[in-house]
């Protein structure tokens, strides 16, 4: 027997918040995955996510610096993450990222 459950606005927000927290935890765990590869294959990376986080805070009337937003996503100061986990980009990675970023642009 199949049941259908309607999710109200509050429930939807709770689910979305849980998904966001899981995504952030996953990115914090997978420090082996480079931002440039995320950009190259998915069109967004940890920095994008932190920018969206900052924009959402500002939309709620909250002040949040870029560094604060990045720390929320990276789980540490961005400079520390870069020093510990970021490696130099290859030419292939740079090209893949450039191609992916071009796909992100609004066609209009």
VMD Tcl script that builds the backbone (N, CA, C; Angstrom):
set m [mol new atoms 324]
animate dup $m
set s [atomselect $m all]
$s set {name element resname resid chain x y z} {
  {N N UNK 1 A 0.830 -1.171 0.000}
  {CA C UNK 1 A 0.000 0.000 0.000}
  {C C UNK 1 A 0.882 1.244 0.000}
  {N N UNK 2 A 0.669 2.124 -0.929}
  {CA C UNK 2 A 1.475 3.342 -1.066}
  {C C UNK 2 A 0.755 4.512 -0.387}
  {N N UNK 3 A 1.511 5.278 0.366}
  {CA C UNK 3 A 0.925 6.456 1.004}
  {C C UNK 3 A 1.593 7.711 0.460}
  {N N UNK 4 A 0.859 8.775 0.456}
  {CA C UNK 4 A 1.377 10.060 0.011}
  {C C UNK 4 A 1.350 11.013 1.190}
  {N N UNK 5 A 2.466 11.658 1.420}
  {CA C UNK 5 A 2.560 12.627 2.497}
  {C C UNK 5 A 2.857 13.978 1.901}
  {N N UNK 6 A 2.049 14.947 2.242}
  {CA C UNK 6 A 2.306 16.304 1.807}
  {C C UNK 6 A 3.249 16.964 2.798}
  {N N UNK 7 A 4.216 17.648 2.296}
  {CA C UNK 7 A 5.183 18.323 3.153}
  {C C UNK 7 A 4.837 19.806 3.177}
  {N N UNK 8 A 4.652 20.329 4.371}
  {CA C UNK 8 A 4.344 21.755 4.481}
  {C C UNK 8 A 5.636 22.571 4.359}
  {N N UNK 9 A 5.495 23.873 4.323}
  {CA C UNK 9 A 6.645 24.770 4.125}
  {C C UNK 9 A 7.709 24.573 5.210}
  {N N UNK 10 A 7.293 24.469 6.442}
  {CA C UNK 10 A 8.256 24.279 7.537}
  {C C UNK 10 A 8.991 22.946 7.382}
  {N N UNK 11 A 8.258 21.904 7.016}
  {CA C UNK 11 A 8.881 20.601 6.811}
  {C C UNK 11 A 9.863 20.614 5.661}
  {N N UNK 12 A 9.482 21.293 4.582}
  {CA C UNK 12 A 10.374 21.408 3.427}
  {C C UNK 12 A 11.667 22.109 3.817}
  {N N UNK 13 A 11.543 23.179 4.576}
  {CA C UNK 13 A 12.744 23.914 5.006}
  {C C UNK 13 A 13.630 23.065 5.906}
  {N N UNK 14 A 13.023 22.279 6.788}
  {CA C UNK 14 A 13.810 21.397 7.654}
  {C C UNK 14 A 14.564 20.355 6.832}
  {N N UNK 15 A 13.897 19.805 5.833}
  {CA C UNK 15 A 14.543 18.815 4.965}
  {C C UNK 15 A 15.678 19.467 4.191}
  {N N UNK 16 A 15.429 20.633 3.608}
  {CA C UNK 16 A 16.476 21.325 2.854}
  {C C UNK 16 A 17.657 21.679 3.744}
  {N N UNK 17 A 17.387 22.102 4.963}
  {CA C UNK 17 A 18.471 22.426 5.891}
  {C C UNK 17 A 19.293 21.180 6.221}
  {N N UNK 18 A 18.620 20.054 6.412}
  {CA C UNK 18 A 19.329 18.804 6.706}
  {C C UNK 18 A 20.184 18.379 5.514}
  {N N UNK 19 A 19.658 18.535 4.312}
  {CA C UNK 19 A 20.416 18.192 3.108}
  {C C UNK 19 A 21.637 19.097 2.978}
  {N N UNK 20 A 21.454 20.392 3.234}
  {CA C UNK 20 A 22.577 21.322 3.175}
  {C C UNK 20 A 23.655 20.922 4.186}
  {N N UNK 21 A 23.251 20.625 5.413}
  {CA C UNK 21 A 24.236 20.228 6.434}
  {C C UNK 21 A 24.971 18.956 6.016}
  {N N UNK 22 A 24.265 18.042 5.397}
  {CA C UNK 22 A 24.907 16.807 4.947}
  {C C UNK 22 A 25.894 17.085 3.811}
  {N N UNK 23 A 25.520 17.965 2.880}
  {CA C UNK 23 A 26.420 18.338 1.794}
  {C C UNK 23 A 27.687 18.991 2.340}
  {N N UNK 24 A 27.532 19.914 3.276}
  {CA C UNK 24 A 28.690 20.589 3.873}
  {C C UNK 24 A 29.572 19.569 4.599}
  {N N UNK 25 A 28.970 18.678 5.368}
  {CA C UNK 25 A 29.748 17.658 6.074}
  {C C UNK 25 A 30.493 16.764 5.077}
  {N N UNK 26 A 29.846 16.442 3.980}
  {CA C UNK 26 A 30.484 15.615 2.952}
  {C C UNK 26 A 31.689 16.340 2.359}
  {N N UNK 27 A 31.525 17.624 2.014}
  {CA C UNK 27 A 32.646 18.403 1.479}
  {C C UNK 27 A 33.769 18.519 2.503}
  {N N UNK 28 A 33.433 18.667 3.782}
  {CA C UNK 28 A 34.468 18.766 4.811}
  {C C UNK 28 A 35.201 17.441 4.974}
  {N N UNK 29 A 34.500 16.345 4.783}
  {CA C UNK 29 A 35.128 15.022 4.877}
  {C C UNK 29 A 35.996 14.727 3.653}
  {N N UNK 30 A 35.523 15.123 2.460}
  {CA C UNK 30 A 36.226 14.789 1.216}
  {C C UNK 30 A 37.199 15.901 0.818}
  {N N UNK 31 A 38.157 16.142 1.687}
  {CA C UNK 31 A 39.168 17.165 1.413}
  {C C UNK 31 A 40.073 16.777 0.250}
  {N N UNK 32 A 40.026 15.506 -0.152}
  {CA C UNK 32 A 40.818 15.057 -1.292}
  {C C UNK 32 A 40.257 15.566 -2.621}
  {N N UNK 33 A 39.014 15.976 -2.631}
  {CA C UNK 33 A 38.386 16.474 -3.855}
  {C C UNK 33 A 38.686 17.968 -3.972}
  {N N UNK 34 A 39.375 18.321 -5.029}
  {CA C UNK 34 A 39.795 19.704 -5.248}
  {C C UNK 34 A 38.618 20.562 -5.725}
  {N N UNK 35 A 38.594 21.818 -5.293}
  {CA C UNK 35 A 37.561 22.752 -5.747}
  {C C UNK 35 A 37.545 22.874 -7.268}
  {N N UNK 36 A 38.714 22.895 -7.872}
  {CA C UNK 36 A 38.771 23.061 -9.325}
  {C C UNK 36 A 38.110 21.879 -10.034}
  {N N UNK 37 A 38.207 20.693 -9.456}
  {CA C UNK 37 A 37.528 19.535 -10.031}
  {C C UNK 37 A 36.022 19.627 -9.829}
  {N N UNK 38 A 35.612 20.100 -8.664}
  {CA C UNK 38 A 34.176 20.331 -8.445}
  {C C UNK 38 A 33.639 21.312 -9.480}
  {N N UNK 39 A 34.365 22.400 -9.697}
  {CA C UNK 39 A 33.950 23.400 -10.690}
  {C C UNK 39 A 33.940 22.792 -12.090}
  {N N UNK 40 A 34.953 22.024 -12.406}
  {CA C UNK 40 A 35.072 21.461 -13.741}
  {C C UNK 40 A 33.991 20.461 -14.082}
  {N N UNK 41 A 33.547 19.708 -13.101}
  {CA C UNK 41 A 32.558 18.665 -13.364}
  {C C UNK 41 A 31.138 19.055 -12.980}
  {N N UNK 42 A 30.975 19.915 -11.980}
  {CA C UNK 42 A 29.616 20.228 -11.522}
  {C C UNK 42 A 29.222 21.689 -11.716}
  {N N UNK 43 A 30.198 22.539 -11.960}
  {CA C UNK 43 A 29.888 23.951 -12.155}
  {C C UNK 43 A 29.762 24.738 -10.863}
  {N N UNK 44 A 30.077 24.114 -9.737}
  {CA C UNK 44 A 30.125 24.835 -8.462}
  {C C UNK 44 A 31.103 24.138 -7.534}
  {N N UNK 45 A 31.556 24.891 -6.524}
  {CA C UNK 45 A 32.515 24.328 -5.574}
  {C C UNK 45 A 32.213 24.842 -4.169}
  {N N UNK 46 A 33.107 24.563 -3.260}
  {CA C UNK 46 A 32.927 25.017 -1.881}
  {C C UNK 46 A 32.830 26.540 -1.813}
  {N N UNK 47 A 33.643 27.233 -2.619}
  {CA C UNK 47 A 33.581 28.701 -2.609}
  {C C UNK 47 A 32.218 29.194 -3.076}
  {N N UNK 48 A 31.680 28.562 -4.114}
  {CA C UNK 48 A 30.341 28.936 -4.587}
  {C C UNK 48 A 29.324 28.728 -3.472}
  {N N UNK 49 A 29.409 27.590 -2.820}
  {CA C UNK 49 A 28.477 27.282 -1.737}
  {C C UNK 49 A 28.590 28.318 -0.619}
  {N N UNK 50 A 29.805 28.720 -0.296}
  {CA C UNK 50 A 29.974 29.733 0.751}
  {C C UNK 50 A 29.442 31.089 0.292}
  {N N UNK 51 A 29.589 31.405 -0.999}
  {CA C UNK 51 A 29.008 32.654 -1.518}
  {C C UNK 51 A 27.491 32.629 -1.409}
  {N N UNK 52 A 26.885 31.508 -1.751}
  {CA C UNK 52 A 25.425 31.375 -1.653}
  {C C UNK 52 A 24.988 31.466 -0.198}
  {N N UNK 53 A 25.782 30.915 0.692}
  {CA C UNK 53 A 25.504 30.976 2.134}
  {C C UNK 53 A 25.498 32.431 2.597}
  {N N UNK 54 A 26.516 33.163 2.177}
  {CA C UNK 54 A 26.619 34.582 2.531}
  {C C UNK 54 A 25.439 35.371 1.953}
  {N N UNK 55 A 25.088 35.126 0.703}
  {CA C UNK 55 A 23.967 35.816 0.071}
  {C C UNK 55 A 22.649 35.514 0.780}
  {N N UNK 56 A 22.465 34.274 1.190}
  {CA C UNK 56 A 21.242 33.898 1.901}
  {C C UNK 56 A 21.170 34.591 3.262}
  {N N UNK 57 A 22.309 34.687 3.930}
  {CA C UNK 57 A 22.333 35.396 5.219}
  {C C UNK 57 A 21.965 36.863 5.012}
  {N N UNK 58 A 22.545 37.483 3.998}
  {CA C UNK 58 A 22.250 38.884 3.714}
  {C C UNK 58 A 20.785 39.084 3.342}
  {N N UNK 59 A 20.200 38.119 2.635}
  {CA C UNK 59 A 18.781 38.201 2.279}
  {C C UNK 59 A 17.895 38.160 3.522}
  {N N UNK 60 A 18.422 37.572 4.605}
  {CA C UNK 60 A 17.707 37.528 5.879}
  {C C UNK 60 A 18.038 38.730 6.756}
  {N N UNK 61 A 18.817 39.666 6.207}
  {CA C UNK 61 A 19.191 40.854 6.966}
  {C C UNK 61 A 20.344 40.633 7.924}
  {N N UNK 62 A 21.111 39.576 7.725}
  {CA C UNK 62 A 22.230 39.253 8.608}
  {C C UNK 62 A 23.545 39.602 7.923}
  {N N UNK 63 A 24.462 40.142 8.682}
  {CA C UNK 63 A 25.792 40.426 8.152}
  {C C UNK 63 A 26.674 39.209 8.365}
  {N N UNK 64 A 27.287 38.763 7.304}
  {CA C UNK 64 A 28.177 37.618 7.362}
  {C C UNK 64 A 29.311 37.904 6.394}
  {N N UNK 65 A 30.531 37.903 6.890}
  {CA C UNK 65 A 31.670 38.188 6.013}
  {C C UNK 65 A 31.957 36.985 5.116}
  {N N UNK 66 A 32.711 37.236 4.073}
  {CA C UNK 66 A 33.138 36.165 3.172}
  {C C UNK 66 A 33.922 35.112 3.948}
  {N N UNK 67 A 34.813 35.562 4.828}
  {CA C UNK 67 A 35.609 34.621 5.627}
  {C C UNK 67 A 34.725 33.784 6.553}
  {N N UNK 68 A 33.717 34.396 7.157}
  {CA C UNK 68 A 32.804 33.661 8.034}
  {C C UNK 68 A 32.013 32.623 7.237}
  {N N UNK 69 A 31.555 33.012 6.062}
  {CA C UNK 69 A 30.797 32.075 5.226}
  {C C UNK 69 A 31.683 30.913 4.793}
  {N N UNK 70 A 32.899 31.217 4.406}
  {CA C UNK 70 A 33.805 30.142 3.985}
  {C C UNK 70 A 34.123 29.206 5.142}
  {N N UNK 71 A 34.315 29.744 6.329}
  {CA C UNK 71 A 34.601 28.880 7.473}
  {C C UNK 71 A 33.408 27.973 7.772}
  {N N UNK 72 A 32.192 28.483 7.571}
  {CA C UNK 72 A 31.001 27.654 7.790}
  {C C UNK 72 A 30.982 26.466 6.830}
  {N N UNK 73 A 31.446 26.671 5.616}
  {CA C UNK 73 A 31.443 25.604 4.611}
  {C C UNK 73 A 32.678 24.715 4.733}
  {N N UNK 74 A 33.841 25.311 4.903}
  {CA C UNK 74 A 35.088 24.539 4.954}
  {C C UNK 74 A 35.318 23.858 6.305}
  {N N UNK 75 A 34.691 24.381 7.354}
  {CA C UNK 75 A 34.908 23.824 8.681}
  {C C UNK 75 A 36.210 24.279 9.307}
  {N N UNK 76 A 36.853 25.244 8.680}
  {CA C UNK 76 A 38.120 25.813 9.151}
  {C C UNK 76 A 38.354 27.087 8.346}
  {N N UNK 77 A 39.277 27.931 8.776}
  {CA C UNK 77 A 39.589 29.101 7.948}
  {C C UNK 77 A 40.033 28.666 6.551}
  {N N UNK 78 A 39.611 29.419 5.562}
  {CA C UNK 78 A 39.901 29.086 4.163}
  {C C UNK 78 A 41.407 28.968 3.915}
  {N N UNK 79 A 42.189 29.869 4.488}
  {CA C UNK 79 A 43.646 29.820 4.292}
  {C C UNK 79 A 44.224 28.502 4.814}
  {N N UNK 80 A 43.695 28.023 5.928}
  {CA C UNK 80 A 44.158 26.744 6.471}
  {C C UNK 80 A 43.811 25.594 5.524}
  {N N UNK 81 A 42.579 25.619 4.998}
  {CA C UNK 81 A 42.174 24.571 4.061}
  {C C UNK 81 A 43.086 24.567 2.840}
  {N N UNK 82 A 43.310 25.753 2.269}
  {CA C UNK 82 A 44.165 25.845 1.087}
  {C C UNK 82 A 45.560 25.295 1.371}
  {N N UNK 83 A 46.122 25.670 2.496}
  {CA C UNK 83 A 47.474 25.233 2.831}
  {C C UNK 83 A 47.548 23.718 3.051}
  {N N UNK 84 A 46.503 23.151 3.641}
  {CA C UNK 84 A 46.526 21.727 3.974}
  {C C UNK 84 A 46.098 20.816 2.826}
  {N N UNK 85 A 45.145 21.273 2.002}
  {CA C UNK 85 A 44.509 20.340 1.079}
  {C C UNK 85 A 44.529 20.730 -0.400}
  {N N UNK 86 A 44.784 21.973 -0.721}
  {CA C UNK 86 A 44.687 22.394 -2.118}
  {C C UNK 86 A 46.015 22.213 -2.832}
  {N N UNK 87 A 45.959 21.596 -3.990}
  {CA C UNK 87 A 47.168 21.409 -4.791}
  {C C UNK 87 A 47.093 22.306 -6.029}
  {N N UNK 88 A 48.229 22.566 -6.660}
  {CA C UNK 88 A 48.216 23.411 -7.855}
  {C C UNK 88 A 47.357 22.785 -8.964}
  {N N UNK 89 A 46.672 23.642 -9.713}
  {CA C UNK 89 A 45.808 23.175 -10.794}
  {C C UNK 89 A 46.632 22.829 -12.020}
  {N N UNK 90 A 46.198 21.792 -12.720}
  {CA C UNK 90 A 46.825 21.424 -13.982}
  {C C UNK 90 A 46.153 22.202 -15.110}
  {N N UNK 91 A 46.764 22.193 -16.277}
  {CA C UNK 91 A 46.167 22.855 -17.442}
  {C C UNK 91 A 44.823 22.218 -17.800}
  {N N UNK 92 A 44.733 20.890 -17.703}
  {CA C UNK 92 A 43.466 20.206 -17.983}
  {C C UNK 92 A 42.374 20.650 -17.016}
  {N N UNK 93 A 42.698 20.747 -15.733}
  {CA C UNK 93 A 41.715 21.192 -14.745}
  {C C UNK 93 A 41.256 22.617 -15.036}
  {N N UNK 94 A 42.197 23.478 -15.358}
  {CA C UNK 94 A 41.846 24.870 -15.654}
  {C C UNK 94 A 40.930 24.969 -16.871}
  {N N UNK 95 A 41.216 24.191 -17.903}
  {CA C UNK 95 A 40.380 24.222 -19.109}
  {C C UNK 95 A 38.987 23.664 -18.824}
  {N N UNK 96 A 38.930 22.546 -18.096}
  {CA C UNK 96 A 37.639 21.946 -17.751}
  {C C UNK 96 A 36.805 22.923 -16.930}
  {N N UNK 97 A 37.450 23.627 -15.989}
  {CA C UNK 97 A 36.739 24.611 -15.182}
  {C C UNK 97 A 36.229 25.757 -16.058}
  {N N UNK 98 A 37.066 26.253 -16.958}
  {CA C UNK 98 A 36.653 27.351 -17.841}
  {C C UNK 98 A 35.454 26.939 -18.691}
  {N N UNK 99 A 35.484 25.723 -19.208}
  {CA C UNK 99 A 34.365 25.219 -20.010}
  {C C UNK 99 A 33.095 25.110 -19.161}
  {N N UNK 100 A 33.251 24.633 -17.938}
  {CA C UNK 100 A 32.108 24.467 -17.042}
  {C C UNK 100 A 31.522 25.813 -16.627}
  {N N UNK 101 A 32.383 26.772 -16.305}
  {CA C UNK 101 A 31.919 28.100 -15.904}
  {C C UNK 101 A 31.142 28.751 -17.052}
  {N N UNK 102 A 31.590 28.522 -18.273}
  {CA C UNK 102 A 30.882 29.070 -19.440}
  {C C UNK 102 A 29.465 28.516 -19.528}
  {N N UNK 103 A 29.272 27.258 -19.124}
  {CA C UNK 103 A 27.938 26.661 -19.134}
  {C C UNK 103 A 27.031 27.265 -18.065}
  {N N UNK 104 A 27.618 27.838 -17.019}
  {CA C UNK 104 A 26.832 28.433 -15.941}
  {C C UNK 104 A 26.192 29.760 -16.329}
  {N N UNK 105 A 26.708 30.383 -17.357}
  {CA C UNK 105 A 26.204 31.697 -17.738}
  {C C UNK 105 A 24.783 31.595 -18.256}
  {N N UNK 106 A 23.985 32.579 -17.870}
  {CA C UNK 106 A 22.595 32.656 -18.310}
  {C C UNK 106 A 22.569 32.860 -19.828}
  {N N UNK 107 A 21.804 32.053 -20.556}
  {CA C UNK 107 A 21.795 32.172 -22.009}
  {C C UNK 107 A 21.166 33.461 -22.526}
  {N N UNK 108 A 20.435 34.181 -21.706}
  {CA C UNK 108 A 19.795 35.433 -22.150}
  {C C UNK 108 A 20.690 36.610 -21.968}
}
mol reanalyze $m
mol bondsrecalc $m
mol representation Tube
mol addrep $m
